[in-house]
Amino acid sequence: MARPKRWKSCMSENLLTMLTVLGVLSGVALGFILRASKSTAWSKRDIMYVNFVGDLFLRMLKALILPLIVGSIITAIGSLDLSLSGRIGMRSIYYYATTTVTAVILGIILVLSIRPGVVSTEGGVFVVDPGDYKPPRNITTTDTLLDLVRNIFPSNLVQACLKHYQTKLIMPKNMTGVNSMYDWNIDHEYHDGTNTLGLVIFGIILGITIGKMGDAGKPLLDFFTSLSDAMMIITNWVIWLSPLGVTFLVASKLLEINDFGVVVGTLGWYFMTVLLGLFIHGFGTLSVIYFVCTRELPFKSISQMGQVAVTAFGTASSSATLPITLQCLDKMGLDPRITRFVVPIGATINMDGTALYEAVAAIFIAQLRGIEMSLSKVIGVSVTATAASIGAAGIPQAGLVTMVMVLDTVGLPPEDVSLIIAVDWLLDRFRTTINVVCDALGACIIEKMSRGELDAINARQQEEAVELTQLSKTEA
């Protein structure tokens, strides 16, 4: 009788994951059925109708991001000893820097070895129909990096909840003698979208401040703790809608594809190169880092992240998956003080999959164009891809925006992004999955490395609580 009970327990624990996987498969089936039901291409309005339920699901998840990130980070740092917060922060930086750099190096090794751009041109197929692709705004690599730093220090916190800073280059009316965008007039604008990086930095600083205030800061800490707990309860309600939302998100994306032949033919080698890199990084590099840091194999932890991985694949947004990642790690028994500090920062700055993809894509396009890749250009691509991944927003296909600065390193025009647009929607889902799993594994690693220090803090807090209880009894 033990086996049926164990089987039922396993089914109940993994029910949501299985339903979400079923949602992905249902979305694929629904997409192909709808494509076959019409002999002509689906209009944008019809696709919008199919995507409506999925869009509502995404909007609900994104609504939780801001209060969850701010509340989680402030609560985590404010409740920790300041010296431990510093050590956890440094461990997080070391981990994220290591995974991002290794992802870029892996991507460059694969693309230079497989040479997918050379294979594609040998088949005689080169131009990919960009469809409704709109070239990115005119911007230099230097301005992109400076904007990243400017957004770390927002001038208005309320505005940072709604918009982020962007440099705007204006072409002079008299172009005589002006041959470079570096000579254009400089202006700025605030673009719609939360400045997550600036809010994360503010949350860290406020958390440190509350920790230094001691008892005087406890009411404020209690407020953010209650806010974080309330957001997790709402998250639990929302994630049970994920199977339905993922179904329509995947189906609508399949309807947007004009020609599957382009994906399989012209871009097949590029697609497989990126996918191979993501697979090796996700199951090889991260596993080695996990084992070196914890002396344990990561497969048990990875097996418990099924819901996180499937949701990341369905939504293609690491930020939207953040609430589900935190809830999953809570179920795994990790210390909330660690997860609520490490994971929101990772969802903001740690984009391993994006870094690998941008390095591969830039060199792939250079191969298509017949541009020789010197050692200096390869190093430039690796450095720029790392910086671009940090600046990429945790939203679907955000890597295409920062891809422009990587292309600029190789000397390619921004319009060349259109050469990979046909498969980017699908690769975006795979690289988002790697990004999210990397963040979750990072929380597991740092929690295990900090366990002794956390136990010491817990013991000290228990002793203080016992002393207070005894003191109150003596006074009574």
Secondary structure, DSSP 8 states (H G I E B T S, - for coil): -HHHHHHHHHHHHTHHHHHHHHHHHHHHHHHHHHHHH-SS---HHHHHHHHHHHHHHHHHHHHHHHHHHHHHHHHHHHTS-HHHHHHHHHHHHHHHHHHHHHHHHHHHHHHHHH-HHHHHHHTT------TT--------HHHHHHHHHHHHS-S-HHHHTTEEEEEEEE--S--TT--SGGGSEEEEEEEES--HHHHHHHHHHHHHHHHHHGGGGHHHHHHHHHHHHHHHHHHHHHHTTHHHHHHHHHHHHHHH-S-HHHHHTTTHHHHHHHHHHHHHIIIIIHHHHHHHHHSS-SHHHHHTTHHHHHHHHHH--HHHHHHHHHHHHHHTT--HHHHHHHHHHHHHH--HHHHHHHHHHHHHHHHHHT----HHHHHHHHHHHHHHHHHS-SSTTTHHHHHHHHHHHHT--GGGGGGSHHHHHHHHHHHHHHHHHHHHHHHHHHHHHTHHHHHHHHHHHHHHHHHHHHHHHHH-
